[in-house]
């Protein structure tokens, strides 16, 4: 049966009637603002033509684009013709100017009947986006790069009036950490445009590489574009750090950049270049040390990830350099915005610099944060004088915001809220929802990523306009952006895997009108849309089809496992006896009750699998008191939920205690036999996650008198790779109601550590009581 792709509240033209069955139905992404399904279908034939006014460049560009793709995929001679009276009576695709004033700068009207297709718009963008929707109405083979035979080239009848919610809909690509070739950058832009995103944020400079040719300063690419080697593995994996021993470099010539800019403009994508300042400047300082606060120091392009203390010194020489660089950059990129970074700028170099301290006195600046604001204001004034505007990460709010600046809110939503209240325009890009470098599924089954978990469902659930704002303040929210940081993405294929399909979810929430969204509906449309990505050669992630497990406890205290998936039209089959499940196994209907430690294996009809062991022990589901921060263990259940972290890279099960000894007391509910208590601690030394120096596990019958205790040192060398460190206390035949665990914090990070002198954390998971 065919299905309508969105809830009834979007169907504003007419009520939906029955319509002829077609292969692809209405799997439109992003879904139109106003949509109505109709009866019948329009079929392309060898006689179909695209009619567009010969002298209307807007119509011609989009019509020729559509013609080229249709001829390629269908093999039919679908050419662009003038709308003569003879052709006007035939079954053709008609482009015509919209006169109703309802489309706006990016909108369009699309009408599909069995007799004709009509495309209306007011701007080139509108026609271009109409073509993207029209192609999605056809079978997925319409996206094929070569002719496909045996397909009925029909699209279901409908009426659409479409325009975006937000004016800014973007995706960022970091090419500093790992350089990406021009051909891939163009493909990245293509994919943006196909999903009706209109902004490509190009992160061109950072500590690990300078990627844009600047004629006046050739050392930026001669020196700053290449690092001698790169961190091996994850940042938190090895201590001391290990390196791959391979130089990594690359940059874009100005001619290449001009070519990419033209390419993007043809697809109605504006490019925002980012030149990081005053921090994230090590690659530039390695090329020109005089830009730093210690000109005699030897610098090299960054080999590891993170934040470096080497930043631009706010001297006149530095400002001259940056103005020269930005002048050349503005000549390459014609868009309104120049992104100047402004994030993660350590102040240590400025605090130690006599020049900076004197400058602060001269300018009557009280703090280094105000010095950063002075820095940003100088750049803002220069860029504004050139007829452009700066945009920066939300740290540019610190010390006072430059008058013409737009803020990208990444450290949550607070920066965006504050900027909007100050009447500054804002692009929302909070890390929790918009950072596409996080894991998409269980980390032990995924390519290496920076950490955290961000599913397609969570992305789709994000609302870019904060509810805290008044209607007037909400007008300053320009839109939403996804960010792709490439520390752990060495190839274009890896970038595609991390970007898609999560970028598609962002594209839809940036386009669709404000109001409730239905993820189940989106997931079904997306499932079909992924076939289009197959034809486009996109190495997207298939984690959309994952089956995920979570635990809960019944009224009788029994542990239950819930299985969830995003694609609602597939089924789950499972086993609890260790055997590989198949469609003959038990079908999942509701929570699975476990009475003993069990390895649960599951498979879906889309091929997703699950293999996880759930531990049944005397403390399962029991409450406990601890000095853990509520944010890391909000329900007070992670240590007794029956789920054990699957490895050092897993993060959802570990709980931490920064800078403090850790104490946890579990109430078993009654005096019970206790023979053994075990717990796992995490070792990720570069992240200052140290095993405890010692652990004491004690038992009590009344919760106050802990007579039996086993204390033991934890002798684990700091050097080596990350690891899970088990601690076991064997009580043999003790009885207790309360189990208390005390873990001694390792103190400050030692000399030689990249963050020596800072507090360390204890991270632990599942206290298993047998």
Secondary structure as UniProt FT lines:
FT   HELIX           8..10
FT   TURN            25..26
FT   STRAND          34..43
FT   TURN            46..47
FT   STRAND          50..51
FT   TURN            54..55
FT   HELIX           57..74
FT   STRAND          80..81
FT   HELIX           85..88
FT   STRAND          93..97
FT   TURN            104..106
FT   STRAND          108..112
FT   STRAND          117..121
FT   HELIX           124..137
FT   HELIX           140..143
FT   STRAND          154..162
FT   STRAND          168..174
FT   HELIX           182..194
FT   TURN            195..196
FT   STRAND          199..203
FT   STRAND          205..206
FT   TURN            207..208
FT   STRAND          209..210
FT   TURN            215..216
FT   HELIX           219..222
FT   TURN            223..225
FT   STRAND          226..227
FT   TURN            235..237
FT   STRAND          238..239
FT   STRAND          248..249
FT   HELIX           254..266
FT   TURN            267..268
FT   STRAND          270..277
FT   HELIX           282..287
FT   HELIX           289..291
FT   TURN            295..296
FT   HELIX           316..332
FT   STRAND          337..341
FT   HELIX           348..352
FT   HELIX           354..363
FT   HELIX           368..385
FT   TURN            386..387
FT   STRAND          389..393
FT   HELIX           394..397
FT   TURN            398..399
FT   TURN            403..404
FT   STRAND          406..409
FT   HELIX           414..421
FT   TURN            422..423
FT   STRAND          426..428
FT   HELIX           431..434
FT   TURN            436..437
FT   HELIX           443..445
FT   HELIX           456..460
FT   TURN            467..468
FT   HELIX           471..474
FT   TURN            475..476
FT   STRAND          477..484
FT   TURN            487..488
FT   HELIX           492..499
FT   TURN            500..501
FT   HELIX           502..511
FT   HELIX           519..535
FT   TURN            536..537
FT   HELIX           543..545
FT   STRAND          547..553
FT   TURN            555..556
FT   STRAND          559..565
FT   TURN            568..569
FT   STRAND          572..575
FT   TURN            583..584
FT   STRAND          586..587
FT   STRAND          592..594
FT   STRAND          598..604
FT   TURN            605..606
FT   STRAND          609..614
FT   TURN            618..621
FT   STRAND          624..626
FT   TURN            630..632
FT   TURN            634..635
FT   HELIX           638..640
FT   TURN            648..649
FT   STRAND          655..658
FT   STRAND          662..684
FT   HELIX           685..687
FT   STRAND          694..700
FT   STRAND          708..713
FT   STRAND          720..721
FT   STRAND          723..743
FT   TURN            751..752
FT   TURN            754..757
FT   STRAND          761..769
//
